[in-house]
Amino acid sequence: MVTATAMVLLSVVINGCNSTPAGIPADAVVAGANENGSTMRLRSGQMLVIELQSNPSTGYVWQLVREPN
C-alpha cells in the first residue's frame, strides 16, 4: 500500500514539473508577462502560446476577440 501511494505521489510530482502543457508541441514558443516588449522569432508553422494571468473575481480577465486565421 505504501509503495502504491508513493508511486501516485511521484507521478503527480513528475507531471507537475512538466513545463509544456498537454496538447502543446515541445517546440512551441511560450510568451507571458516576462516577455513584454521582447522580440520573438518563430519558424513558419511554429506555435505561439500566450500565457497571461487573470483574476476573474476582480473582473481582470482576458478574452479572445477574434479567432486566428
N, CA, C and O atoms as CSV, one atom per row, in Angstrom:
chain,resi,resn,atom,element,x,y,z
A,1,MET,N,N,0.825,-1.201,0.000
A,1,MET,CA,C,0.000,0.000,0.000
A,1,MET,C,C,0.863,1.256,0.000
A,1,MET,O,O,0.569,2.214,-0.715
A,2,VAL,N,N,1.925,1.252,0.799
A,2,VAL,CA,C,2.813,2.414,0.853
A,2,VAL,C,C,3.480,2.628,-0.496
A,2,VAL,O,O,3.642,3.767,-0.935
A,3,THR,N,N,3.867,1.542,-1.157
A,3,THR,CA,C,4.516,1.652,-2.461
A,3,THR,C,C,3.563,2.251,-3.493
A,3,THR,O,O,3.972,3.095,-4.290
A,4,ALA,N,N,2.310,1.831,-3.491
A,4,ALA,CA,C,1.332,2.370,-4.436
A,4,ALA,C,C,1.107,3.853,-4.190
A,4,ALA,O,O,1.018,4.633,-5.138
A,5,THR,N,N,1.014,4.244,-2.932
A,5,THR,CA,C,0.834,5.663,-2.599
A,5,THR,C,C,2.043,6.471,-3.033
A,5,THR,O,O,1.900,7.571,-3.567
A,6,ALA,N,N,3.235,5.930,-2.805
A,6,ALA,CA,C,4.459,6.623,-3.208
A,6,ALA,C,C,4.511,6.795,-4.721
A,6,ALA,O,O,4.937,7.842,-5.210
A,7,MET,N,N,4.081,5.779,-5.467
A,7,MET,CA,C,4.090,5.865,-6.931
A,7,MET,C,C,3.109,6.928,-7.425
A,7,MET,O,O,3.414,7.668,-8.360
A,8,VAL,N,N,1.945,7.003,-6.806
A,8,VAL,CA,C,0.961,8.019,-7.197
A,8,VAL,C,C,1.512,9.408,-6.920
A,8,VAL,O,O,1.410,10.295,-7.767
A,9,LEU,N,N,2.095,9.607,-5.745
A,9,LEU,CA,C,2.666,10.916,-5.408
A,9,LEU,C,C,3.809,11.278,-6.344
A,9,LEU,O,O,3.925,12.431,-6.760
A,10,LEU,N,N,4.653,10.309,-6.680
A,10,LEU,CA,C,5.760,10.560,-7.593
A,10,LEU,C,C,5.247,10.966,-8.972
A,10,LEU,O,O,5.794,11.880,-9.587
A,11,SER,N,N,4.208,10.301,-9.462
A,11,SER,CA,C,3.673,10.659,-10.780
A,11,SER,C,C,3.062,12.052,-10.775
A,11,SER,O,O,3.154,12.767,-11.773
A,12,VAL,N,N,2.439,12.449,-9.669
A,12,VAL,CA,C,1.883,13.803,-9.571
A,12,VAL,C,C,2.999,14.830,-9.603
A,12,VAL,O,O,2.882,15.852,-10.278
A,13,VAL,N,N,4.080,14.569,-8.879
A,13,VAL,CA,C,5.215,15.497,-8.852
A,13,VAL,C,C,5.853,15.601,-10.224
A,13,VAL,O,O,6.158,16.701,-10.685
A,14,ILE,N,N,6.057,14.470,-10.878
A,14,ILE,CA,C,6.682,14.484,-12.207
A,14,ILE,C,C,5.797,15.221,-13.204
A,14,ILE,O,O,6.300,16.029,-13.984
A,15,ASN,N,N,4.494,14.963,-13.196
A,15,ASN,CA,C,3.588,15.661,-14.111
A,15,ASN,C,C,3.514,17.140,-13.790
A,15,ASN,O,O,3.368,17.955,-14.700
A,16,GLY,N,N,3.610,17.506,-12.536
A,16,GLY,CA,C,3.594,18.911,-12.146
A,16,GLY,C,C,4.818,19.659,-12.612
A,16,GLY,O,O,4.772,20.877,-12.784
A,17,CYS,N,N,5.922,18.948,-12.821
A,17,CYS,CA,C,7.163,19.575,-13.277
A,17,CYS,C,C,7.222,19.717,-14.784
A,17,CYS,O,O,8.137,20.350,-15.309
A,18,ASN,N,N,6.274,19.147,-15.478
A,18,ASN,CA,C,6.240,19.230,-16.929
A,18,ASN,C,C,5.982,20.670,-17.343
A,18,ASN,O,O,4.958,21.246,-16.975
A,19,SER,N,N,6.903,21.259,-18.108
A,19,SER,CA,C,6.775,22.669,-18.467
A,19,SER,C,C,5.897,22.896,-19.690
A,19,SER,O,O,5.475,24.026,-19.935
A,20,THR,N,N,5.613,21.861,-20.457
A,20,THR,CA,C,4.779,22.001,-21.643
A,20,THR,C,C,3.405,21.413,-21.362
A,20,THR,O,O,3.288,20.209,-21.136
A,21,PRO,N,N,2.357,22.242,-21.372
A,21,PRO,CA,C,1.012,21.718,-21.129
A,21,PRO,C,C,0.614,20.704,-22.191
A,21,PRO,O,O,1.134,20.725,-23.306
A,22,ALA,N,N,-0.304,19.825,-21.842
A,22,ALA,CA,C,-0.768,18.793,-22.769
A,22,ALA,C,C,-1.336,19.424,-24.028
A,22,ALA,O,O,-2.060,20.417,-23.957
A,23,GLY,N,N,-1.011,18.856,-25.170
A,23,GLY,CA,C,-1.531,19.340,-26.437
A,23,GLY,C,C,-0.710,20.451,-27.063
A,23,GLY,O,O,-1.019,20.897,-28.168
A,24,ILE,N,N,0.330,20.905,-26.377
A,24,ILE,CA,C,1.178,21.970,-26.910
A,24,ILE,C,C,2.506,21.349,-27.333
A,24,ILE,O,O,3.158,20.694,-26.520
A,25,PRO,N,N,2.921,21.540,-28.591
A,25,PRO,CA,C,4.176,20.948,-29.046
A,25,PRO,C,C,5.366,21.434,-28.216
A,25,PRO,O,O,5.378,22.566,-27.731
A,26,ALA,N,N,6.358,20.567,-28.061
A,26,ALA,CA,C,7.544,20.902,-27.265
A,26,ALA,C,C,8.314,22.077,-27.867
A,26,ALA,O,O,9.000,22.795,-27.139
A,27,ASP,N,N,8.213,22.287,-29.192
A,27,ASP,CA,C,8.958,23.386,-29.813
A,27,ASP,C,C,8.154,24.686,-29.880
A,27,ASP,O,O,8.594,25.653,-30.501
A,28,ALA,N,N,6.986,24.716,-29.249
A,28,ALA,CA,C,6.168,25.939,-29.237
A,28,ALA,C,C,6.893,27.037,-28.466
A,28,ALA,O,O,7.612,26.762,-27.505
A,29,VAL,N,N,6.702,28.262,-28.887
A,29,VAL,CA,C,7.261,29.416,-28.188
A,29,VAL,C,C,6.192,29.920,-27.224
A,29,VAL,O,O,5.076,30.241,-27.635
A,30,VAL,N,N,6.539,29.988,-25.944
A,30,VAL,CA,C,5.594,30.420,-24.919
A,30,VAL,C,C,5.966,31.830,-24.482
A,30,VAL,O,O,7.105,32.081,-24.088
A,31,ALA,N,N,5.017,32.742,-24.550
A,31,ALA,CA,C,5.238,34.133,-24.163
A,31,ALA,C,C,4.292,34.492,-23.034
A,31,ALA,O,O,3.121,34.113,-23.045
A,32,GLY,N,N,4.806,35.218,-22.070
A,32,GLY,CA,C,3.996,35.677,-20.951
A,32,GLY,C,C,4.370,37.100,-20.593
A,32,GLY,O,O,4.991,37.803,-21.390
A,33,ALA,N,N,3.999,37.522,-19.413
A,33,ALA,CA,C,4.256,38.891,-18.966
A,33,ALA,C,C,5.747,39.217,-18.950
A,33,ALA,O,O,6.126,40.366,-19.179
A,34,ASN,N,N,6.599,38.226,-18.684
A,34,ASN,CA,C,8.045,38.474,-18.644
A,34,ASN,C,C,8.615,38.825,-20.013
A,34,ASN,O,O,9.679,39.438,-20.100
A,35,GLU,N,N,7.927,38.447,-21.069
A,35,GLU,CA,C,8.402,38.739,-22.427
A,35,GLU,C,C,7.832,40.046,-22.972
A,35,GLU,O,O,8.014,40.340,-24.153
A,36,ASN,N,N,7.160,40.825,-22.161
A,36,ASN,CA,C,6.567,42.090,-22.586
A,36,ASN,C,C,7.634,42.976,-23.233
A,36,ASN,O,O,8.649,43.291,-22.612
A,37,GLY,N,N,7.399,43.367,-24.466
A,37,GLY,CA,C,8.324,44.234,-25.189
A,37,GLY,C,C,9.452,43.495,-25.879
A,37,GLY,O,O,10.259,44.118,-26.569
A,38,SER,N,N,9.530,42.189,-25.714
A,38,SER,CA,C,10.600,41.398,-26.324
A,38,SER,C,C,10.267,41.073,-27.773
A,38,SER,O,O,9.099,41.009,-28.157
A,39,THR,N,N,11.301,40.870,-28.562
A,39,THR,CA,C,11.138,40.394,-29.926
A,39,THR,C,C,11.306,38.885,-29.906
A,39,THR,O,O,12.264,38.367,-29.333
A,40,MET,N,N,10.380,38.186,-30.528
A,40,MET,CA,C,10.440,36.728,-30.565
A,40,MET,C,C,10.408,36.289,-32.020
A,40,MET,O,O,9.647,36.829,-32.823
A,41,ARG,N,N,11.227,35.321,-32.352
A,41,ARG,CA,C,11.268,34.797,-33.717
A,41,ARG,C,C,10.707,33.386,-33.724
A,41,ARG,O,O,11.063,32.546,-32.898
A,42,LEU,N,N,9.821,33.152,-34.676
A,42,LEU,CA,C,9.211,31.840,-34.845
A,42,LEU,C,C,9.443,31.362,-36.262
A,42,LEU,O,O,9.533,32.159,-37.195
A,43,ARG,N,N,9.539,30.055,-36.412
A,43,ARG,CA,C,9.608,29.467,-37.746
A,43,ARG,C,C,8.200,29.424,-38.328
A,43,ARG,O,O,7.220,29.458,-37.584
A,44,SER,N,N,8.097,29.351,-39.620
A,44,SER,CA,C,6.795,29.224,-40.266
A,44,SER,C,C,6.108,27.964,-39.756
A,44,SER,O,O,6.683,26.877,-39.804
A,45,GLY,N,N,4.883,28.106,-39.271
A,45,GLY,CA,C,4.126,26.977,-38.751
A,45,GLY,C,C,4.344,26.688,-37.276
A,45,GLY,O,O,3.635,25.863,-36.700
A,46,GLN,N,N,5.319,27.357,-36.651
A,46,GLN,CA,C,5.577,27.129,-35.229
A,46,GLN,C,C,4.483,27.783,-34.389
A,46,GLN,O,O,4.003,28.866,-34.725
A,47,MET,N,N,4.091,27.133,-33.305
A,47,MET,CA,C,3.005,27.620,-32.465
A,47,MET,C,C,3.507,28.660,-31.468
A,47,MET,O,O,4.568,28.505,-30.863
A,48,LEU,N,N,2.722,29.721,-31.312
A,48,LEU,CA,C,2.971,30.739,-30.296
A,48,LEU,C,C,1.890,30.603,-29.240
A,48,LEU,O,O,0.700,30.675,-29.548
A,49,VAL,N,N,2.301,30.406,-27.996
A,49,VAL,CA,C,1.373,30.267,-26.880
A,49,VAL,C,C,1.538,31.492,-25.997
A,49,VAL,O,O,2.644,31.797,-25.550
A,50,ILE,N,N,0.443,32.189,-25.745
A,50,ILE,CA,C,0.482,33.375,-24.889
A,50,ILE,C,C,-0.185,33.020,-23.569
A,50,ILE,O,O,-1.350,32.624,-23.539
A,51,GLU,N,N,0.563,33.164,-22.477
A,51,GLU,CA,C,0.049,32.862,-21.142
A,51,GLU,C,C,0.010,34.143,-20.325
A,51,GLU,O,O,1.050,34.731,-20.026
A,52,LEU,N,N,-1.193,34.572,-19.966
A,52,LEU,CA,C,-1.363,35.777,-19.156
A,52,LEU,C,C,-2.220,35.439,-17.947
A,52,LEU,O,O,-3.201,34.704,-18.059
A,53,GLN,N,N,-1.851,35.974,-16.801
A,53,GLN,CA,C,-2.626,35.726,-15.592
A,53,GLN,C,C,-3.896,36.560,-15.606
A,53,GLN,O,O,-3.953,37.627,-16.218
A,54,SER,N,N,-4.908,36.056,-14.925
A,54,SER,CA,C,-6.151,36.805,-14.776
A,54,SER,C,C,-6.684,36.568,-13.375
A,54,SER,O,O,-6.246,35.651,-12.681
A,55,ASN,N,N,-7.614,37.387,-12.971
A,55,ASN,CA,C,-8.265,37.237,-11.676
A,55,ASN,C,C,-9.743,37.537,-11.885
A,55,ASN,O,O,-10.178,38.674,-11.700
A,56,PRO,N,N,-10.523,36.519,-12.273
A,56,PRO,CA,C,-11.933,36.740,-12.593
A,56,PRO,C,C,-12.743,37.358,-11.458
A,56,PRO,O,O,-13.735,38.038,-11.716
A,57,SER,N,N,-12.342,37.135,-10.212
A,57,SER,CA,C,-13.120,37.686,-9.096
A,57,SER,C,C,-13.042,39.208,-9.036
A,57,SER,O,O,-13.883,39.848,-8.405
A,58,THR,N,N,-12.029,39.797,-9.696
A,58,THR,CA,C,-11.904,41.256,-9.711
A,58,THR,C,C,-12.289,41.847,-11.061
A,58,THR,O,O,-12.231,43.062,-11.249
A,59,GLY,N,N,-12.686,40.984,-12.006
A,59,GLY,CA,C,-13.015,41.464,-13.340
A,59,GLY,C,C,-11.804,41.554,-14.247
A,59,GLY,O,O,-11.917,42.020,-15.380
A,60,TYR,N,N,-10.637,41.116,-13.768
A,60,TYR,CA,C,-9.398,41.168,-14.540
A,60,TYR,C,C,-9.264,39.866,-15.314
A,60,TYR,O,O,-8.698,38.893,-14.816
A,61,VAL,N,N,-9.793,39.852,-16.546
A,61,VAL,CA,C,-9.759,38.653,-17.376
A,61,VAL,C,C,-9.329,39.020,-18.794
A,61,VAL,O,O,-9.410,40.178,-19.203
A,62,TRP,N,N,-8.876,38.021,-19.525
A,62,TRP,CA,C,-8.502,38.185,-20.921
A,62,TRP,C,C,-9.516,37.439,-21.767
A,62,TRP,O,O,-9.958,36.350,-21.401
A,63,GLN,N,N,-9.886,38.025,-22.900
A,63,GLN,CA,C,-10.822,37.372,-23.806
A,63,GLN,C,C,-10.266,37.433,-25.217
A,63,GLN,O,O,-9.667,38.429,-25.623
A,64,LEU,N,N,-10.474,36.353,-25.958
A,64,LEU,CA,C,-10.079,36.306,-27.352
A,64,LEU,C,C,-11.138,37.043,-28.158
A,64,LEU,O,O,-12.305,36.653,-28.150
A,65,VAL,N,N,-10.743,38.105,-28.853
A,65,VAL,CA,C,-11.687,38.918,-29.606
A,65,VAL,C,C,-11.995,38.274,-30.948
A,65,VAL,O,O,-13.139,38.285,-31.400
A,66,ARG,N,N,-10.976,37.717,-31.580
A,66,ARG,CA,C,-11.165,37.118,-32.896
A,66,ARG,C,C,-10.310,35.869,-32.995
A,66,ARG,O,O,-9.149,35.874,-32.584
A,67,GLU,N,N,-10.871,34.809,-33.531
A,67,GLU,CA,C,-10.112,33.588,-33.751
A,67,GLU,C,C,-9.033,33.855,-34.793
A,67,GLU,O,O,-9.287,34.549,-35.778
A,68,PRO,N,N,-7.830,33.315,-34.594
A,68,PRO,CA,C,-6.783,33.490,-35.605
A,68,PRO,C,C,-7.139,32.749,-36.888
A,68,PRO,O,O,-7.876,31.763,-36.859
A,69,ASN,N,N,-6.619,33.221,-38.002
A,69,ASN,CA,C,-6.884,32.591,-39.309
A,69,ASN,C,C,-6.146,31.298,-39.432
A,69,ASN,O,O,-6.244,30.626,-40.458
